[in-house]
Amino acid sequence: MNLKVGLESYKVEAAHGWFEFELEKPQPFIFTVWVEINDVSNFGQLDQTIDYGLIQNCVDEVVVNTKEKIRLLESMAEKIIQKLSLHPSASVIFVRIEKPQAPLPHPGGLPFIELVWQR
């Protein structure tokens, strides 16, 4: 039996991006993160699982509460996965980051990346 714990459509404002002007003013980033847990024997113990508050705090730590500017969404997702994968019960981690105000050649579309990690 597998369990997924996740956080969908979590929006934060931060100044990250490839271009210098993106580092000057915060813009929205929208996160969907879920973690699959294979060992569900400790359902009754919050400290034995990954809760959505932990996921939210992890996103905040990497994206909002840092002085480090992250240029690529791929790097941002990787940093989130690195933190969440420290939890021994995590077997799969999925991170989707949407960047609705990313600079594009012309209007239209929703830029995003997705990264999946497996133990």
DAKAVEN-V265889 format. One record per pair of residues at least 6 apart in sequence whose ideal C-beta (glycine too) atoms are under 6 Angstrom apart, sorted by sequence separation. I is the first residue (numbers start at 1). J is the second residue. If there is no record, write none. Layout:
i=[I	I]
j=[J	J]
//
This chain:
i=[42	70	84	15	84	102	15	14	81	98	99	13	98	13	35	80	96	97	11	12	62	62	77	96	11	77	95	9	10	33	58	94	8	73	93	58	7	58	92	6	31	91	4	5	4	2	3	2	81	3	50	77	1	74	73	5	7	23	7	7	14	35	14	39	12	12	37	16	18	38	16	35	36	36	35	34	33	32	31	29	30	29	28	27]
j=[48	76	90	23	93	111	26	26	93	110	111	26	112	28	50	95	112	113	28	29	79	80	95	114	30	97	115	30	31	55	80	116	32	97	117	83	33	84	118	34	59	119	34	35	36	36	37	38	117	40	87	115	40	113	113	50	52	69	55	56	63	84	64	89	63	64	89	69	71	91	70	90	91	92	93	94	95	96	97	97	98	99	100	101]
//
